[in-house]
Amino acid sequence: MDKKLIGILICPKTLKPLKLHPSGNVLINIDGDFAYPISDGIPKLTIDAAIPVEKISEFDGFSKKNEG
């Protein structure tokens, strides 16, 4: 994903900024509560698409402790 685009995206649940997970497969809100999957380079930024950060490992093999 384009870093400029990530810089303007916000979490639809908390309205706080998002950051790219090291895997590149999800965006995480800065509080570290919710993640939003990225599919074919397009982030799914709907409240229904939000997953708890603890569930990231089910999607891409990473967990919150590896987030850095």
Protein Blocks (a to p, Z undefined) as FASTA:
>chain_A
ZZklmmmpccfklopacdddfklpaccdfklmaccddeehiacdbfklpccfklmmmmno
pafklnZZ
